[in-house]
Amino acid sequence: MEDGTSRSLGYCVDTDADYDARQWDTREDCEVRQILDRIADKWSLLVIALLDRRSLRFTELRREVDGISQRMLARTLRHLERDGLVTRTVYPTVPPRVDYELTPLGATLHETIRALVSWTETHQNEIATARSAYDVRIADEQRQAEREAERRETMGRRVSASRG
């Protein structure tokens, strides 16, 4: 086997390298990329954060996750369950009661999410300032481009008029 090659299929990280963002290969069979895509999804982050407190019923989750459709919540929960981050418990009642809770693996992920939320809260003003500056710069560039296009159009009309 070639030096630095993993024996595990779907493993797409250079085994001898330090951390490198390029390790998240874009190939479809890259497990790291697939997992990151799943847990970094905005709905998954919210569901994991909510389930850290206690188990919740589907309807409670739907009420708590603003803007999510029933279909998207069901899909998100299925994916999280498949990945071993959430467990689903069905109680044989009428109507059936279904509870969702984090697995021990899912609970370990919540610490990372909490750190990400803390970072966001700490830096939200800096991000808002950067966004405002960017929006102003882009608006100025668009106005400048429109003025330039108008100037060229006026010149073109003048040239056409002088020829005709």
C-alpha angles and dihedrals in degrees: 000000000000117000111265094020119129120227090215117093114233092024105129105173123106101248095211100045130094119238111312126169089219087070088082091085117203093223113121092236094057107117094194092056093046093051093046090049089053101046096038091056110115094235093049092050091052094046092049091048092050094046092053090078098050144317114293136198119240092253092050091052091048090052092048099046103072115216099010119130122226090247094051093047091051090048093047092050092048091052093047090048091049090051091052095247099111134034124212120211120192118200116205096236133124108278095024115250118217122190128190126202139166118265118225087263091052090049090057089055091054091068089060092048091050089053090050092050091048090051090050093050091048094050103032094106092051090049092048090051092049091048092051092049090048092049091050091048093049092047090051091049091050092049090048091050091049091050090049091049090049091049091051092047091051091049090049091052090049092050091048092048093049091052095047 
